[in-house]
Amino acid sequence: MTESPELHQKVDKILQRVESMDNFMPWLVRHQIPSIKKELMEFFSKKKRAAKVYVAIVGEKTITQIVEETKIVQPNVSAEIKTLTECGLIDTIIVGKNTICKRNKMDKLLGLSKELEKNLKLDNNKGKVNDVAESGDTSPIADTQPDQ
């Protein structure tokens, strides 16, 4: 397929528009940071597995790497990745058979991962929640069951 100058112009225009929106988003969000952060912390306090997965995403990680790090079974990690993507908290890209996940600008803007580590007692960016302190659950299968 031959690439036309018109096609390049359209792609450039789309990229410029996306970049413009991406740059404008932090300005819009800054005024709502306290309420957004509060809502997300409430969400994560009810969805500890999602918090574990989110905190485990440092840089770019495949789902397999997140599974290995968090010790959460793959279907549950995939479900949390879908939820986090739909909430706009992470970006994913498919490369071959792998899904690569990374936190987006919202994390840095909101300081969300730092807040999660502090408030939910997450250890060493490994996504492990101190379940005994939080819920009293010491069962090894706690992370293998779907959240309710």
C-alpha positions as CSV (number, residue, x, y, z in Angstrom):
1,M,0.0,0.0,0.0
2,T,1.4,3.4,-1.0
3,E,1.4,6.1,1.6
4,S,0.0,9.4,0.3
5,P,1.0,12.9,1.5
6,E,-2.7,13.3,2.4
7,L,-2.6,10.3,4.7
8,H,0.6,11.6,6.4
9,Q,-1.1,15.0,6.9
10,K,-4.2,13.4,8.5
11,V,-2.1,11.3,10.8
12,D,0.0,14.3,11.8
13,K,-3.2,16.3,12.5
14,I,-4.5,13.4,14.7
15,L,-1.3,13.2,16.6
16,Q,-1.2,16.9,17.2
17,R,-4.7,16.9,18.5
18,V,-4.1,13.9,20.8
19,E,-0.9,15.7,22.2
20,S,-2.9,18.8,22.7
21,M,-5.6,17.0,24.7
22,D,-2.9,15.1,26.6
23,N,-1.3,18.3,27.6
24,F,-4.5,20.0,28.5
25,M,-5.8,17.2,30.8
26,P,-3.5,17.9,33.8
27,W,-4.7,21.5,33.8
28,L,-8.3,20.4,33.9
29,V,-7.7,17.8,36.6
30,R,-5.5,19.9,38.9
31,H,-8.5,21.7,40.4
32,Q,-10.3,18.4,41.1
33,I,-7.3,16.5,42.6
34,P,-8.6,16.2,46.2
35,S,-12.0,14.8,45.1
36,I,-10.6,12.5,42.4
37,K,-8.0,11.2,44.8
38,K,-10.6,10.6,47.5
39,E,-12.9,8.7,45.1
40,L,-10.1,6.6,43.8
41,M,-8.8,5.8,47.3
42,E,-12.3,4.7,48.3
43,F,-12.4,2.5,45.2
44,F,-9.1,0.9,46.0
45,S,-10.0,0.4,49.7
46,K,-12.8,-1.9,48.4
47,K,-10.8,-3.4,45.6
48,K,-7.5,-4.5,47.3
49,R,-6.6,-6.8,44.4
50,A,-6.9,-3.9,42.0
51,A,-4.7,-1.9,44.3
52,K,-2.1,-4.7,44.3
53,V,-2.1,-4.9,40.6
54,Y,-1.9,-1.2,40.1
55,V,1.0,-0.7,42.5
56,A,2.8,-3.7,40.9
57,I,2.9,-1.8,37.6
58,V,6.1,0.1,37.8
59,G,7.4,1.2,34.4
60,E,6.1,-1.2,31.8
61,K,5.1,-4.7,32.8
62,T,3.5,-7.6,31.0
63,I,0.5,-9.4,32.6
64,T,2.8,-12.4,33.2
65,Q,5.3,-10.2,35.1
66,I,2.4,-8.8,37.2
67,V,1.2,-12.3,37.9
68,E,4.6,-13.4,39.0
69,E,5.1,-10.4,41.2
70,T,1.7,-10.3,42.9
71,K,1.1,-14.1,43.1
72,I,-2.4,-13.4,41.8
73,V,-3.7,-15.8,39.2
74,Q,-3.7,-14.6,35.6
75,P,-7.4,-14.4,35.0
76,N,-7.8,-12.2,38.0
77,V,-4.9,-10.0,37.0
78,S,-6.4,-9.7,33.5
79,A,-9.8,-8.7,35.0
80,E,-8.1,-6.0,37.2
81,I,-6.1,-4.7,34.2
82,K,-9.4,-4.4,32.3
83,T,-11.0,-2.5,35.2
84,L,-7.9,-0.2,35.6
85,T,-7.9,0.5,31.9
86,E,-11.6,1.3,31.8
87,C,-11.1,3.7,34.8
88,G,-8.4,5.5,32.8
89,L,-5.6,4.7,35.3
90,I,-3.4,2.6,33.1
91,D,-2.6,2.3,29.4
92,T,-2.1,-1.0,27.7
93,I,-0.6,-2.0,24.4
94,I,-0.6,-5.4,22.8
95,V,2.8,-6.5,21.4
96,G,2.6,-9.9,19.8
97,K,0.9,-12.2,22.4
98,N,1.8,-9.9,25.4
99,T,-0.2,-7.1,26.9
100,I,2.1,-4.4,28.2
101,C,0.7,-2.2,31.0
102,K,1.9,1.1,32.4
103,R,0.5,3.8,34.6
104,N,-0.4,6.9,32.8
105,K,0.1,10.6,33.7
106,M,-2.8,10.5,36.1
107,D,-0.7,8.6,38.6
108,K,2.0,11.2,38.8
109,L,-0.5,14.1,38.8
110,L,-2.5,12.5,41.6
111,G,0.3,10.9,43.5
112,L,-1.9,7.8,43.5
113,S,0.6,4.9,43.8
114,K,2.4,6.7,46.7
115,E,-0.9,7.2,48.5
116,L,-1.9,3.6,48.0
117,E,1.4,2.3,49.3
118,K,1.1,4.5,52.4
119,N,-2.6,4.1,53.2
120,L,-3.1,0.5,52.1
121,K,0.2,-0.7,53.6
122,L,1.5,-2.0,50.3
123,D,5.1,-3.3,50.6
124,N,8.0,-2.3,48.4
125,N,6.2,-1.6,45.2
126,K,5.5,-5.4,45.0
127,G,1.8,-5.0,45.3
128,K,1.5,-7.0,48.5
129,V,-1.1,-5.8,50.9
130,N,-0.7,-6.4,54.6
131,D,-3.9,-8.4,54.7
132,V,-3.7,-9.2,58.4
133,A,-3.6,-5.5,59.3
134,E,-6.3,-4.7,56.8
135,S,-8.7,-7.6,56.9
136,G,-7.4,-10.3,59.2
137,D,-7.3,-12.7,56.2
138,T,-4.2,-14.8,56.2
139,S,-5.5,-17.4,53.8
140,P,-3.1,-18.2,50.9
141,I,-6.0,-18.4,48.5
142,A,-7.2,-14.9,49.3
143,D,-5.6,-13.6,46.1
144,T,-6.8,-16.4,43.9
145,Q,-10.5,-15.7,44.3
146,P,-12.4,-13.0,42.4
147,D,-13.3,-9.8,44.2
148,Q,-16.9,-9.5,45.1
